[in-house]
């Protein structure tokens, strides 16, 4: 019996997920939104079940924290899809689902005789989303790639790193190339679900991870195409065609602050002056008169005029505001500066590690961390929750990631197979 909570805006949508490591994030998002996601695995399980880290540093296919993270709320069906009987079961599954999500090498589904035309003949309402490194066709379509090479070849890595360009670019963590492609896949799937109501049929979605990553490069491509200007990476801040001032400052307690934007209008310069006074730092800040001068200005400082040299006085005022911000950060603990900045309407953020964020009092108050019980381990674990709240159809996630083949029999019974049929499949060794 399916024991998942019947909640979420995608309740009633069924998804068959046949993925490796490129697109399970898309399946996770759909599952979190309430879709029923069936993770199709080979008989020996997805290779991602062997991705570290492992619970208690014990390598085991049921203890991969990587697999846990990407497969919360899904069900697992273990099936030999290469066998003739397995293909028949797959087609029966297709007849019962709304979406097929897969990330197989281009041509793989065709070789199996399970490409979109074959599947659409079984279920004309099917939405088939295929996520690959380079798309289904073109000169690079079958080139091998990993998240690292996708980010390198699509542009994002160029924009990440340090002002010192003698150092190589930096790859962001967390499978960002795969995640970006997965987000576009979800957008495409949701759009196709809407379009299906008008078209009266499903459609094929060809998601290109390489292209998805390229359109996420802070307008770098567009800067070149339109202005022939190349963005340059900058330590701890946005890549841009023009250098900007540093934004990361170490607080008195050794924590780092992303300082955001300093004062830019009269009232903010006055707030900065008053804050220095309250902190007893005015005597240490000889540029204080410039803050008072800034307080007399109407509206926002024109950064364009400052950068072009048209407003030297504004440049001096702006520099004083930034210097005051740095002095305050270096003189206060990170949390003292953060709360003080928030009270005064200034943007800033403490640079947290991912594990620190999940313990943030704001996140806890909003119910973001989820406690999920693993009955087979007799333990509960904290998972990151969903980043949105649907008041009309709230998302609720209670089911842990599936054990290998945990729901095979359950799913087959749901689509009309009898216990006798299943015994035959088991004798053929195509189920797990």
C-alpha positions in Angstrom: 0.0 0.0 0.0 1.2 3.5 -0.8 1.6 5.3 2.5 2.7 8.7 1.2 0.7 11.8 2.1 -1.8 12.7 -0.6 -0.9 16.4 -0.5 0.8 18.9 -2.7 -0.2 20.8 -5.8 0.9 17.9 -8.1 -1.3 15.4 -6.3 -2.6 12.9 -8.9 0.3 13.3 -11.3 2.3 10.1 -11.7 5.9 10.2 -12.8 8.1 7.3 -13.9 11.7 8.2 -13.3 14.5 6.4 -15.1 17.6 8.3 -14.2 21.2 8.0 -13.2 22.8 11.1 -11.6 21.9 13.9 -14.0 18.1 14.3 -13.4 17.1 12.8 -10.0 16.9 16.3 -8.7 14.0 17.0 -11.1 12.3 13.9 -9.8 12.8 15.0 -6.2 11.2 18.4 -6.9 8.2 16.8 -8.5 7.9 14.3 -5.6 8.1 17.2 -3.1 5.3 18.9 -4.9 3.1 15.9 -4.4 3.6 13.9 -7.6 3.8 10.1 -7.2 7.3 9.4 -8.4 8.3 5.8 -9.2 12.1 5.4 -9.4 12.9 2.7 -11.9 16.2 0.9 -11.0 18.2 -2.0 -12.4 18.1 -5.2 -10.4 21.3 -4.4 -8.6 20.2 -0.8 -7.9 21.1 2.6 -9.1 24.9 3.2 -9.1 24.2 6.4 -7.1 23.4 4.1 -4.1 27.1 3.7 -3.8 27.9 7.4 -3.8 29.5 8.7 -0.6 29.1 9.9 2.1 27.6 6.9 3.9 25.8 6.7 7.2 28.4 6.0 9.9 31.0 5.9 7.1 29.8 2.4 6.3 29.6 1.8 2.5 26.2 0.2 1.8 23.6 0.6 -1.0 20.9 1.5 1.6 23.1 4.0 3.5 24.2 6.4 0.8 23.4 9.9 2.1 23.7 11.1 -1.6 21.0 8.7 -2.6 18.9 9.7 0.4 19.0 13.3 -0.5 17.9 12.9 -4.0 15.2 10.3 -3.5 13.1 11.4 -0.6 9.4 10.5 -1.0 9.9 8.4 -4.1 9.1 4.7 -4.6 11.6 2.2 -6.0 10.7 -0.4 -8.6 13.6 -2.8 -9.6 13.2 -4.2 -13.1 15.4 -5.6 -15.8 14.3 -3.3 -18.6 16.5 -5.0 -21.1 14.5 -8.2 -21.1 11.4 -8.6 -23.3 9.2 -9.2 -20.3 10.7 -6.1 -18.6 10.0 -4.0 -21.7 6.4 -5.1 -21.6 6.1 -4.1 -18.0 7.7 -0.8 -18.8 5.1 -0.1 -21.5 2.3 -1.0 -19.1 3.8 1.4 -16.6 3.9 4.1 -19.3 0.2 3.6 -20.0 -0.5 4.5 -16.4 1.8 7.6 -15.8 1.7 11.2 -16.9 5.4 11.8 -17.1 8.5 9.9 -18.0 11.7 11.5 -16.7 14.9 10.0 -18.0 18.6 11.0 -18.4 19.8 8.1 -20.6 22.4 8.6 -23.3 20.9 9.8 -26.6 19.9 6.7 -28.6 19.5 4.4 -25.6 15.7 4.5 -25.5 15.6 3.9 -29.2 17.9 0.9 -28.9 15.5 -0.5 -26.3 12.5 0.1 -28.7 11.2 2.5 -26.0 11.7 5.9 -27.6 9.0 8.6 -27.6 7.1 7.5 -30.7 6.8 4.0 -29.3 5.7 5.3 -25.9 3.3 7.9 -27.3 1.6 5.1 -29.3 0.9 3.5 -25.9 0.0 6.7 -24.1 -0.7 9.8 -26.2 -1.0 11.9 -23.0 2.6 11.0 -22.0 5.0 13.9 -21.3 8.5 12.5 -21.9 11.3 14.7 -20.5 14.8 13.6 -21.5 17.7 15.4 -19.8 21.2 14.9 -21.3 24.5 16.8 -21.3 24.2 18.2 -24.8 20.7 17.4 -26.0 19.4 14.6 -28.3 21.2 15.7 -31.5 24.0 17.7 -32.8 27.8 17.0 -33.1 28.3 16.7 -29.4 25.1 14.9 -28.4 26.8 11.6 -27.5 30.0 13.0 -25.9 30.5 11.8 -22.3 30.2 14.6 -19.7 30.0 15.1 -16.0 28.7 18.0 -13.9 32.2 19.4 -13.8 32.8 19.4 -17.5 29.3 20.8 -18.2 30.0 23.8 -15.9 33.4 24.2 -17.4 32.2 24.1 -21.0 29.0 26.1 -20.6 30.5 29.2 -18.9 29.6 29.2 -15.2 33.0 28.1 -14.0 34.6 31.1 -15.8 32.6 33.4 -13.6 33.6 31.7 -10.3 36.8 32.2 -8.5 39.1 34.9 -7.4 40.3 38.3 -8.5 43.8 36.9 -8.9 43.4 35.4 -12.3 46.7 33.5 -11.9 44.5 31.1 -9.9 42.2 28.7 -11.9 38.4 29.2 -11.9 36.3 27.5 -9.3 33.5 25.0 -9.7 30.5 25.5 -7.5 29.6 22.6 -5.3 26.5 20.5 -5.2 26.1 19.3 -8.8 25.0 22.8 -10.1 25.2 21.8 -13.7 22.9 18.9 -13.1 20.6 20.9 -10.8 20.3 23.7 -13.4 19.2 21.2 -16.1 16.8 19.6 -13.6 15.2 22.9 -12.8 14.6 23.6 -16.5 13.3 20.0 -16.9 10.7 20.7 -14.1 9.7 24.0 -15.7 9.3 22.1 -19.0 7.2 19.3 -17.4 4.9 21.7 -15.6 4.4 23.8 -18.8 3.7 20.6 -20.8 1.1 19.5 -18.2 -0.7 22.9 -18.7 -0.3 22.7 -22.5 -1.7 19.1 -22.5 -5.1 20.6 -21.5 -5.1 22.7 -24.7 -3.4 20.3 -27.1 -5.2 17.2 -25.9 -1.9 15.2 -25.9 1.5 15.0 -24.3 4.9 15.9 -25.9 8.6 15.3 -25.8 10.9 17.6 -24.0 14.6 17.6 -24.9 16.6 19.3 -22.0 20.2 20.3 -22.8 22.2 20.6 -19.6 25.0 22.4 -21.4 22.6 25.1 -22.7 20.8 25.3 -19.4 24.1 26.1 -17.6 25.0 28.7 -20.2 21.8 30.7 -19.8 22.7 30.9 -16.0 25.9 32.8 -16.4 24.9 36.3 -15.0 24.4 37.7 -18.5 28.0 36.8 -19.5 26.9 35.5 -22.9 24.7 38.5 -23.5 27.4 40.9 -22.5 29.6 39.5 -25.2 27.0 39.1 -27.9 25.7 42.7 -27.5 28.7 44.7 -26.2 31.6 42.4 -26.9 32.6 42.6 -23.2 33.9 39.7 -21.2 32.9 39.3 -17.6 35.6 38.8 -15.1 35.3 36.7 -11.9 35.7 38.5 -8.6 36.3 37.1 -5.2 33.0 36.6 -3.3 30.9 38.8 -5.6 29.2 38.8 -9.0 31.2 38.5 -12.1 31.1 41.6 -14.2 32.6 43.5 -17.1 33.8 46.1 -14.6 35.5 45.4 -11.3 33.6 46.1 -8.1 34.7 46.6 -4.6 35.2 43.6 -2.3 32.2 42.5 -0.3 33.5 39.8 2.1 34.8 41.1 5.4 36.0 39.1 8.4 34.1 40.1 11.6 35.7 40.4 15.1 34.8 36.8 15.9 36.5 35.4 12.8 33.2 34.8 10.9 32.9 36.2 7.4 30.2 38.6 6.4 29.0 39.2 2.8 28.5 42.9 3.4 26.1 43.6 0.5 25.6 47.2 -0.7 26.7 50.1 1.6 24.8 53.3 2.1 23.6 55.0 -1.1 21.1 57.6 0.0 21.0 60.4 2.6 19.1 58.6 5.4 21.4 55.6 5.1 24.5 57.7 5.6 22.9 59.2 8.7 22.1 55.7 10.0 25.7 54.7 9.4 27.1 57.7 11.2 24.7 57.1 14.1 25.7 53.4 14.2 29.4 54.3 14.5 28.5 56.7 17.3 26.5 54.0 19.2 29.4 51.6 18.8 31.9 54.1 20.0 33.9 54.1 16.7 33.5 57.7 15.6 37.0 58.7 16.9 38.5 55.8 14.8 36.8 57.0 11.7 38.3 60.3 10.2 35.9 60.1 7.2 32.9 60.7 9.5 32.3 64.2 8.1 31.8 62.7 4.7 28.9 60.6 6.1 27.3 63.7 7.4 27.7 65.3 4.0 26.1 62.3 2.4 23.2 62.7 4.8 22.4 66.1 3.2 22.1 64.6 -0.3 18.7 64.0 -1.9 17.9 60.6 -3.4 20.4 57.9 -4.3 24.0 58.4 -5.3 24.4 57.8 -9.0 26.9 55.0 -9.2 27.3 55.5 -13.0 28.4 59.1 -12.4 30.7 58.0 -9.7 32.4 55.3 -11.8 32.8 57.7 -14.7 34.4 60.4 -12.5 31.5 62.9 -13.0 30.8 63.1 -9.3 34.0 63.1 -7.3 32.3 64.3 -4.1 29.8 61.4 -4.4 32.7 59.0 -5.0 34.3 60.2 -1.7 31.0 59.9 0.2 30.3 56.4 -1.2 33.9 55.3 -0.3 33.4 56.6 3.2 30.1 54.6 3.5 31.9 51.4 2.5 34.9 52.1 4.8 32.5 52.6 7.7 30.8 49.4 7.0 34.1 47.5 7.0 35.1 49.1 10.3 31.8 48.1 11.9 32.1 44.5 10.7 35.7 44.2 11.9 34.7 45.7 15.3 31.6 43.5 15.9 30.8 39.9 16.0 29.2 38.5 12.8 25.8 38.2 14.4 26.0 41.6 16.1 26.7 43.2 12.7 24.0 41.1 11.0 21.2 42.0 13.4 22.4 45.7 13.5 22.3 45.9 9.7 18.9 44.3 9.6 17.5 46.7 12.1 18.7 49.6 9.9 17.6 48.2 6.6 21.0 47.3 5.3 21.6 44.2 3.1 24.2 41.7 4.4 24.6 38.1 5.2 26.7 35.9 7.5 28.5 33.3 5.3 27.2 30.0 6.7 28.2 26.5 5.9 25.3 24.4 4.6 25.1 22.5 7.8 24.9 25.7 9.8 22.0 27.0 7.6 19.8 24.1 8.5 20.1 25.0 12.2 19.2 28.7 11.6 16.4 29.8 14.0 14.5 31.4 11.0 14.6 28.1 9.1 13.5 26.2 12.2 10.7 28.6 12.9 9.3 28.1 9.3 9.5 24.3 9.7 12.1 23.9 7.0 14.1 21.1 8.6 12.2 17.8 8.3 12.5 14.9 10.6 12.1 11.7 8.7 11.9 8.3 10.3 13.8 5.3 8.8 12.0 2.3 10.4 14.5 -0.3 9.1 17.2 1.6 11.0 15.0 2.6 13.9 16.3 6.1 13.6 15.1 9.5 12.5 17.2 12.0 10.5 16.9 15.6 9.6 16.4 16.5 5.9 16.2 19.9 4.2 12.5 20.7 3.5 10.9 22.5 0.5 11.6 26.2 -0.1 8.0 27.2 -0.6 4.6 27.0 1.1 1.4 26.3 -0.7 -1.5 27.5 1.5 -4.1 25.8 -0.7 -2.3 22.5 -1.2 0.5 22.2 1.3 3.4 19.9 0.6 4.0 17.3 3.3 6.9 14.8 3.1 6.9 11.9 5.5 8.3 9.0 3.5 12.0 8.3 3.6 14.0 7.4 0.5 13.1 3.9 -0.8 15.0 0.7 -0.3 16.0 -1.0 -3.5 12.9 -2.6 -5.1 10.8 -1.8 -2.0 7.7 -1.0 -4.0 8.1 -3.3 -6.9 5.2 -5.6 -6.0 3.1 -2.8 -4.9 3.4 -0.9 -8.1 2.8 -3.9 -10.3 -0.3 -4.8 -8.4 -1.5 -1.1 -8.9 -1.2 -1.3 -12.7 -3.2 -4.5 -12.9 -0.8 -7.4 -12.6 -1.9 -10.4 -10.6 0.1 -12.2 -7.9 0.3 -15.1 -10.4 1.8 -12.8 -13.0 4.3 -11.5 -10.6 5.4 -15.0 -9.6 6.1 -15.7 -13.3 8.2 -12.5 -13.5 10.1 -13.5 -10.4 10.8 -16.9 -11.9 12.3 -15.1 -14.9 14.5 -13.1 -12.6 13.5 -9.7 -14.0 12.2 -8.3 -10.7 13.9 -7.5 -7.5 
